Amino acid sequence: MSTTKMYGFVLIGLALLFSALVIMLAILSQAVEKTTPSHYVHWIHYIDPLVYVCVFVPLGIGIYLLVKKDG
């Protein structure tokens, strides 16, 4: 297995790990939003960009590295 494909698998694994963390954060934010006044929960609006940066970018790069032709 080439190093490029290994990096692809690592990035896909990180994307899956980050997706699990983002799902837990979303569940937590729903619980916080129901029990806290809305002006205290500004950080909830940062979940969507967090998903794009921490999940889709490593996933896309990892898939690209897996299908990339060596040489």
C-alpha positions as CSV (number, residue, x, y, z in Angstrom):
1,M,0.0,0.0,0.0
2,S,1.4,3.4,-1.0
3,T,1.8,6.2,1.4
4,T,-0.8,8.3,-0.5
5,K,-3.5,5.7,0.0
6,M,-2.5,5.3,3.7
7,Y,-3.0,9.1,4.1
8,G,-6.4,8.7,2.4
9,F,-7.5,6.1,4.9
10,V,-6.3,8.2,7.8
11,L,-8.2,11.3,6.6
12,I,-11.4,9.3,6.0
13,G,-11.0,7.9,9.6
14,L,-10.5,11.4,11.0
15,A,-13.6,12.6,9.1
16,L,-15.7,9.8,10.6
17,L,-14.3,10.6,14.1
18,F,-15.1,14.3,13.6
19,S,-18.6,13.4,12.3
20,A,-19.3,11.5,15.5
21,L,-18.1,14.4,17.6
22,V,-20.2,16.9,15.6
23,I,-23.3,14.7,16.1
24,M,-22.7,14.6,19.8
25,L,-22.2,18.4,19.8
26,A,-25.5,18.8,17.9
27,I,-27.4,16.7,20.4
28,L,-25.8,18.6,23.3
29,S,-26.7,21.9,21.6
30,Q,-30.3,20.9,21.3
31,A,-30.4,20.1,25.1
32,V,-28.7,23.4,25.9
33,E,-31.0,25.4,23.6
34,K,-34.1,24.1,25.3
35,T,-32.9,24.8,28.9
36,T,-30.9,28.1,28.4
37,P,-32.1,31.6,27.2
38,S,-31.2,32.1,23.6
39,H,-28.7,35.0,24.1
40,Y,-26.4,32.6,26.0
41,V,-26.0,30.0,23.1
42,H,-24.3,31.9,20.3
43,W,-21.9,29.0,19.8
44,I,-24.6,26.9,18.3
45,H,-24.4,28.8,15.0
46,Y,-20.8,27.6,14.5
47,I,-21.9,23.9,14.2
48,D,-22.6,24.1,10.4
49,P,-19.2,25.5,9.4
50,L,-17.6,23.0,11.8
51,V,-19.3,20.2,9.9
52,Y,-18.1,21.5,6.6
53,V,-14.5,22.1,7.7
54,C,-13.9,19.1,10.0
55,V,-16.0,16.5,8.2
56,F,-16.4,17.2,4.5
57,V,-12.9,18.6,3.8
58,P,-10.9,15.6,5.2
59,L,-13.5,13.2,3.7
60,G,-13.1,14.8,0.2
61,I,-9.3,14.9,0.4
62,G,-9.2,11.3,1.7
63,I,-11.3,10.0,-1.1
64,Y,-9.2,12.0,-3.6
65,L,-6.1,10.4,-2.2
66,L,-7.6,6.9,-2.4
67,V,-8.6,7.2,-6.1
68,K,-5.6,9.2,-7.2
69,K,-3.3,7.3,-9.5
70,D,0.2,6.8,-8.3
71,G,3.0,8.0,-10.5
